[in-house]
Amino acid sequence: MKVYGWQGRRAECPTNHRQTREIVAAKSQAAAARAAGYDYQRQLFNFCETGNRQEIEAAMSKPGTVLWRPLDDRTGPFTEAAELPEP
C-alpha cells in the first residue's frame, strides 16, 4: 500500500481559495483516484506518491479514506473527507 497526494478544492475548507492537500492510502494510483471520486485517466498526472512522514502516518491510519487539510496549513491535522470534492 502506498500513500498518494494531490491538490484539491473543498467548499468546507476555511481558506479563501478552498484549496486543499488531499491524501489517501491505496494500492495504486487508480485506486486512489477512485477513492477520491475522480476519473483515473483525467487525474493521472495529479496524483503522486508522497514521501512526507506526517502524510504517510495519517493516511496509513485510515487506508482507503480520503483525508484533507487546507493547502496553506502544513502542520495541522488532516480531516476525513465527508463528501466527494467539487467538480
N, C-alpha and C positions, 0 to 999 in steps of 0.2 A: 504494500500500500504506500502511496506517495501523497504528498500534500501539494495541491495546486492553488495558485492565487491569480487574481485578476482585479482590474479596476471596474467598479460598477457604479450604479446610481440607485438610491433608495429614497422614497418620499419621507420615511421616518428618520432619516439622517438629519441631525440638528444643524449642520452647517449650511451656508447659503447655497452652495453648488450641489449639495446632496451626493457628492462623490464619495465612494467607499472603497475600502480594501476588503475584498472578499476571499475566503479560503474554504477549501473542503479537502478532506482526506478521501481518496478514491483510488481504485486500481488502475485507472487510465485517464487520459485527458477526455476521452469520450464519456466516461462515467462521471467525471467532474462536471462536464457541460450539461449532461442530463440531470444531475442532482440540482444544478442551478437553474434549470428550465430553459437552457439555451439550445439552439440548433448547433450541433457539433461542427459541421462544416463552416458555418458562418463565424464561429468563435474560435476556430482552430489556433489562430495566432495570438489571441488574447489571453489564453490560459498558459501559465508556465509553472514549472515545478519550483517551489520555494526552498531556500536553504535557511530561512530565518527561524531560529530556535523557538521563539515565542509563538510564531505562527504554527510551527510543526506541533508543539505541545498542545496548543489549543485545538487544532483540527483533529489530532490523533485521539483526543479525549472524547470526541463525538464523531467517529467515522461516518461518512455519507451525509452529514449535516452541514449545510452552508452556514458559515459564521461571517460576521461583518463588523467593521468599525469605521468611523469617519476617516477619510483618506489622510487628513492632516493630523490625526492622533496616532502617533507611532508607538505609544506606550500603554494606552488604555486597553481595557478588556474587550474581547470580541463578544458580540451579541448573536444569539441564534436567530437566523432569518425566519420570520413568521410567514412571509409570503414570497412569491417569486418577484424578481426585480422588475422595474419599469421597463417597458419595451424600448 
